Amino acid sequence: MIRLEKVDKFYGKAHILKGITLGIGKGEFVSITGSSGSGKSTLLNLIGGMDRPDAGGIIIDEEAISSFTDEELTLYRRRKIGFIFQFFNLLPNITVFENIRMPLLLNGSNDKDRVKSFIQRVGLRGKEESFPFELSGGQQQRVAIARALVHDPDIILADEPTGSLDSQTGEVIMDLIKELASESWKTVVLVTHEAYLSRFADRTLKIRDGVILS
């Protein structure tokens, strides 16, 4: 499903990723742990098509996205990727319903019943017309999870999804991500500095100074 072949990434003179070779199967939940600055978020950005490698190849579903044009990368992100971020990244001036519907609209769909279904699945029934500032951190992350899954992407990329939450709420959020992803056989790549989150994954990799250790 996901294959990286000898991937290097530089920011200026800083060598962030060093010859990364990695394979992740369809439906697999992989956790990548590492300290701040280890390269884990950069790795996620490359898989998500938000950045390009300076060397090596990234192959998703047998397509070399590292050779895509900017337009092709935009379509790839819209259709195949669901993003979950540490700070939620919700649009503040639109409602819960509208935030979750956004990926569908970008893909030319307006399936309101699907949005309602996901609102119910993430436990936010009755919050459809609420704005993000009216929600707790855990509720905002539930909105972000629904938004990441509503357009039926193949890959879920989660960047420190519990980093802004207390540990108890974080565990609930991780259970929800795992449950929803497993139901529809999504591939999940989680990056975190919290080692305990690895228990939710099928496989854990460690990254240090831009190198995969295990």
N, C-alpha and C positions, 0 to 999 in steps of 0.2 A: 504493500500500500504506500509506504513512505520509504524512500531510499536516498541516503546521502553518500556521495562518493568523493572522498578526499577534499572536503570542503574547507576553504580558507576564507577568513573575513578580516579585513583591516579597517580601522578607523584612524585615518592619518597614518602615523608610524606604529600605532598600537596593533599588535597581532592578536585579535580577539579570539578567533577560532583557528585551530591548527590541525589541518588534515583530518577533519571529522568524517568517519565512515560509520554509517548507522543504518539499520533496517528495522522497520516497525510494521507488523502485520495488520491486516484488516481486523477490526474489532478488538484490537489489543489496547490495554490501558497501561501506558508507560509513564513513569515518574522520573524526572531528571532533577537531581538535587545538586546543590552547589552553593557556595557562599556568594555574597554580592560581588559582582565583577568577574565571576568565573566564566561567563559567556552563555549562560543558559537562556536568558531572554533574547539574546542575539540569535541563538539557534532557533528559537520559536518563531522569531520574526522572519527568518529565512524560509522555514517550512510554510509559514502563512503567506508568503509572497509579498510581505511588506518591505523586504529588502532583498538585495541580490548578493550572491557570493562573489568574491574576487577570484576564486579558483575552485575547480571541482564542479560536480553536478548534483542537482536535486531532482529526483524523479518521483512523481506522484501518480499512481495508477498508470504507470508506464509512459507518462508524459514528462518530458524534461522541462519543468517550469522555469529552470534557471536560464532557458533560452527564450522564454516568452517575451513578447512585446509588453509595454506598459498596459495597453488595452486588454491584452490577454490575461495579464496578471490581475487586473481589476475584476474581470469576469470570473476568474478562478477563485478569488477571495469571496465574491458574492455568492457563488454557487456551491463551492465545496468546503468552505471553512466557516466554523462558528467560533468566535472569540469570546473568552471570559477573562476580564482583567481584574487586577487587584482593587482599583478604585472605581469599578463599575462602568464608568464611561457612558452613563445614561444621558440623554438629552434633557436638560433641566426644565425646559419650557413646554414640554409635551407630556401627556399622561402615560401611565403604565401601559394602557392598551396601545397607544400610538408608538411608544418605544419598542414594544414587542413586535408590532406590525411592520416596522421599518424594513427589515430584511426582505419581507415578502414584497413590499412595494418596489424595492430596488430590483427585484427579479420579475417584476411585471404581474404580480398576483395581489389580490385583495381578499384573501380567504379569511373573513372575520371569524368564522366558526373555528378555524384552526387556532387563531389567536386566543379565543375564549377557552378552547380546550387546554392550551398550554398555561394560561392563567390559573385554571383550576388545578392542573397537574403540579404546579409549583406552590400551591397553597395560598394564592393571592385573590381568591374569589371575593368580590366586594371592594377590591382596590383598583378596579379598572380605570376609574376616573381620577385617581390620586396622582399627584405629581411626585417626582423623586424626593424632593425635600420633605415631604410628609411621611416618608417611610424610614424605618430603621435600616441600619447597614445590612443586616441579614435579609430584609425584605428587598432592598435594592439589588443585592446579589441574586436573589431569586428571579427578579425581573431580567437581569443580565443573562441568567441561565436559559430562561424561556426565549429570550431574543436570540441567543446563540443556536438554539435547536429548532426554532419554528420553521425555518426554510429547509429543513431536512438535509443539512450538510453531511458529508462523509467523515469529516475530521473536526474534532473539537480541540482547540488549543487554549489551555488555561494557564495564565501567567500569574502566579501567586494569588489564586482566587480567594484564599482565606486570610490574606495578609492584613486586611483592614478590619478583621472580625475577632471577637474573643474566641477562645479555644472551643467552647461548647457550641457556639453558633457555627464555627468553622467545621466542626465534625458533622453537624446537620447538613450543611451545604455540600460537603464532600459526599455524604451518603446520597444526596439528591442527584448530584452530577453522575455518580456511578450508576445509580438506578436507572435514570433516564437514558444514559448512553448505552447501558447493557440491553435495554429493551429493544433498541433499534440497531444494535450492533455497530455503534459508532467507534471509530478509532479516536482515542483520547491521548493527548500529550500534555502532561502537567509539568510545569517547572516551579520549583519551590526551594526555599532554604530550610523549610520545616521538615526534618527527617521523619517525624511521626506520620506524615501524610502518605508516606510510601506504602503503608499497609493497605491503602485503597487500590493500589496498582497491581497489575499482573507481573510487572517487572520494573525494577529500579536501576537507573544508571546514575553514576556520579560524574560530574564534570569539575575539573580544576584547571585553572589557567588555560582554558580553551581546549583542553584535551579530555576525551571520554576515558575514565579510568576502569569502568566495569559496566 
